[in-house]
Amino acid sequence: MKAPLLVLVEDDAAFARTLQKSFERRGYQVVHAASQDALAGLLATRQPDYAVVDLKLSSGSGLGCVQELRAAFPRMRIVVLTGFASIATAVEAIKLGADHYLAKPSNTDDIEAAFAREEGNPDIPVDGRHSSIKTLEWEHIHRTLMETDFNISEAARRLGMHRRTLARKLEKRPVR
């Protein structure tokens, strides 16, 4: 039986190496792309069964990768990973074709479990907690960053704040 092929789109080389080794120990063939351009090159010669895509790549958003993967391989299982999960990015990732959206830190067990889940869970508990002002602010900042393709200067302009103020906020809670 042929080993399943997994494409890993991650710009953090150390994390990518760790995840790659872990999946290889589980019987996957793994190919790595650090950017959307590198992914396009891989897809020209390979047909992956699974994909793990980092939301925030140094070259931009991983959402474009999700869209490209879904268009090329409609049956592929795609999981998006992010260091800061927000409602806005989760919704966009799913709309663009991701099967699941996981917050970092996530391990190989979490990702494989997400690959195996094909349907949502209607029994998931819905707590009555309201979002704090800080959480709402952070989600608004993150949504604006996504809209500007993570251009800090343009995001700061749209948010009506000084670029250094936005940079300080991002240092406290980095986007990944």
C-alpha positions in Angstrom: 0.0 0.0 0.0 1.3 3.4 -1.0 2.1 5.8 1.9 -0.2 8.9 1.9 1.5 12.1 0.7 1.2 15.1 3.0 2.2 18.6 1.9 3.3 20.9 4.8 3.2 24.6 4.2 5.1 26.2 7.0 7.7 28.9 7.0 9.1 28.1 10.5 11.9 25.7 9.5 12.3 24.1 13.0 8.6 23.5 13.5 8.3 22.2 9.9 11.2 19.7 10.5 9.7 18.5 13.7 6.2 18.0 12.2 7.7 16.3 9.1 9.7 13.8 11.1 6.7 13.0 13.3 4.4 12.4 10.3 7.1 10.3 8.6 7.3 8.1 11.7 3.6 7.5 11.2 4.0 6.3 7.6 3.4 9.5 5.6 5.5 10.8 2.8 6.0 14.5 3.5 7.0 17.3 1.2 7.6 20.8 2.6 6.9 24.3 1.1 7.8 27.5 2.9 5.7 29.7 0.7 2.8 29.8 -1.7 5.2 30.0 -4.6 7.1 26.9 -3.4 3.8 25.1 -3.0 2.8 25.9 -6.6 6.1 24.3 -7.7 5.4 21.1 -5.7 1.9 20.8 -7.0 3.2 20.7 -10.5 4.7 17.3 -9.9 2.9 15.9 -6.8 -0.6 15.0 -5.9 -0.9 15.1 -2.1 -3.6 13.5 -0.1 -3.3 15.8 3.0 -2.2 19.3 3.7 -1.2 21.2 6.8 -1.1 24.9 6.2 0.3 27.6 8.5 -2.1 30.6 8.4 0.7 33.3 8.7 3.6 32.8 6.3 6.4 35.2 6.0 5.4 35.8 2.4 1.8 36.5 3.3 -1.3 34.6 4.3 -1.7 30.8 4.1 -5.3 31.3 3.0 -4.2 31.6 -0.6 -2.5 28.2 -0.2 -5.8 26.7 1.1 -7.7 28.1 -1.9 -5.0 26.8 -4.3 -5.0 23.3 -2.8 -8.8 23.0 -2.7 -9.0 24.1 -6.4 -6.4 21.5 -7.4 -7.5 18.6 -5.2 -11.2 18.8 -4.2 -10.9 15.5 -2.1 -7.8 16.5 -0.2 -8.0 16.9 3.6 -6.7 20.3 4.6 -5.9 21.5 8.2 -5.0 25.1 8.9 -2.7 25.8 11.9 -2.4 29.2 13.5 -0.6 30.7 16.5 -3.7 32.9 17.2 -7.0 31.6 16.3 -9.7 34.2 15.5 -13.3 33.9 14.3 -12.5 35.9 11.2 -9.6 33.7 10.0 -11.4 30.5 10.9 -14.5 31.5 8.9 -12.3 32.5 5.9 -10.2 29.3 6.1 -13.3 27.1 6.0 -14.9 29.2 3.2 -11.8 28.8 1.1 -11.8 25.0 1.6 -10.0 24.0 4.8 -11.5 21.0 6.5 -10.3 22.0 10.0 -8.7 24.9 11.8 -6.4 24.3 14.7 -4.7 26.6 17.1 -1.0 26.2 17.8 0.4 24.4 19.6 -1.0 21.4 17.9 0.7 18.1 17.6 0.6 15.3 15.1 -2.2 13.5 17.1 -4.4 16.6 16.9 -3.8 17.0 13.2 -4.4 13.3 12.4 -7.6 13.5 14.4 -8.7 16.5 12.4 -7.9 14.6 9.1 -10.1 11.8 10.3 -13.1 14.0 11.2 -15.2 14.6 8.2 -18.3 16.2 9.8 -18.8 18.8 12.4 -20.1 18.0 15.9 -23.6 19.4 16.6 -23.2 18.4 20.3 -20.2 20.6 21.0 -20.9 22.6 24.1 -21.7 26.3 23.5 -20.7 28.2 26.6 -22.3 31.6 27.4 -19.0 33.4 27.8 -18.8 36.8 26.1 -15.7 38.0 24.4 -13.7 40.5 26.3 -12.9 43.9 24.9 -9.3 42.9 24.5 -10.3 39.8 22.5 -12.7 41.8 20.3 -9.9 44.4 19.7 -7.5 41.6 18.8 -9.9 40.0 16.4 -10.5 43.3 14.7 -6.8 43.9 14.4 -6.2 40.4 13.0 -9.1 40.8 10.5 -7.6 44.1 9.4 -4.2 42.5 9.1 -5.7 39.8 6.9 -7.5 42.3 4.7 -4.2 44.1 4.1 -2.2 40.9 3.5 -0.4 41.5 6.8 1.0 44.9 5.8 1.4 46.6 9.2 1.6 50.2 7.9 -1.6 49.8 5.9 -3.4 48.0 8.7 -2.4 50.7 11.2 -3.8 53.4 8.8 -7.1 51.5 8.5 -7.3 51.0 12.2 -6.6 54.7 12.9 -3.5 54.1 15.0 0.2 54.8 14.8 2.2 52.1 13.1 4.5 51.8 16.2 1.4 51.4 18.4 0.2 48.5 16.3 3.7 47.0 16.2 3.8 47.1 20.0 0.4 45.4 20.2 1.7 42.7 17.8 4.8 42.1 19.9 2.7 41.4 22.9 0.5 38.9 21.0 2.2 37.8 17.8 0.2 36.7 14.7 1.4 33.3 13.4 
